Amino acid sequence: MIKTKQVIYEGFQICFGILLASIGLKAFLLPNGFLDGGVTGIAILISQLFDLNISLVLMTVSIPFLLLAWSTLTKKIVLKSFLAITALAIFIHFENFTSVTDDKLLIAIFGGLFLGGGIGITIKNGAVLDGSEILGIFINNRFGISIGKVVLLFNVILFSITATLISIEVSMYSVLTFLITAKVIDLMIEGFEDYVGLMIVSKKAGEIEDGLITKIGVGITIYKGEKGHGHSGVQEQKEIIHTVINRIDINRTYRLIEDLDEKAFIIEFDVNNVKGGILKKYLSKKNMKAYLKPPK
């Protein structure tokens, strides 16, 4: 029952994300000839240069990246991403939004806001709307180059081509759209490669330890607390759990702890830099199974 509810909830969220992304494209970017970054930007550029249907171009251009994802991400993510991209193409084809404004700055800003919001919600629910992130993950796995650098280089090439074939002005506004889109994506998913630290004090430390390892898939460190003072008086010899988790897993982690011990004392703190240890990557093929499996 819990799994069915989760699937329905994620499906609804992805549909909402697709709707936002399609509004950003049809009501702002496409009618005014603006591009976004990534595979969506490539599709828009090709459709403008050769006067082709944007929906068909988007599906065609996305296929190589989905095939690449088949060997990089979990099959469930690939399937959800294929359905999401297909739905986006259908939405774009049948939507008849009129251009909201002629102001180029507003077009770039709000087009980026809607598109970034849609992509961010979709990623947060386990699907990908743009293949450039898939390329980044693939190259990161093979050569160790960061995902951010790959996506940045990808878009530098795209916007350089846009400046050459269309105009420098369109390219500059498209860069602005891309920057806003990227920032909104980060805000929507709270930085899916950001980490937070947790310090947990609980009478059921052993059960919480097992849950963090088996259900959340993170490493932990156990400190021995010599003595403590709380609402129940002086407490002797207590285990303190210390862990670092991906920010996207924070809600699942809190639910797991609350299910085991509602009175657990938790300190959450920002982590600026992490190296070594067992760190869970959001889009890692190995660890997405734990992400997609809700705590019991």
Secondary structure, 3 states (H helix, E strand, C coil): CHHHHHHHHHHHHHHHHHHHHHHHHHHHHHHHCCCCCHHHHHHHHHHHHHCCCHHHHHHHHHHHHHHHHHCCCCHHHHHHHHHHHHHHHHHHHHCCCCCCCCCHHHHHHHHHHHHHHHHHHHHHCCCCCCHHHHHHHHHHHHHCCCHHHHHHHHHHHHHHHHHHHCCHHHHHHHHHHHHHHHHHHHHHHCCCCCEEEEEEECCCHHHHHHHHHHHHCCCEEEEEEEEEEECCEEEEEEEEEEEEEEHHHHHHHHHHHHHHCCCCEEEEEEECCCCCCCCCCCCCCCCHHHHHCCCC
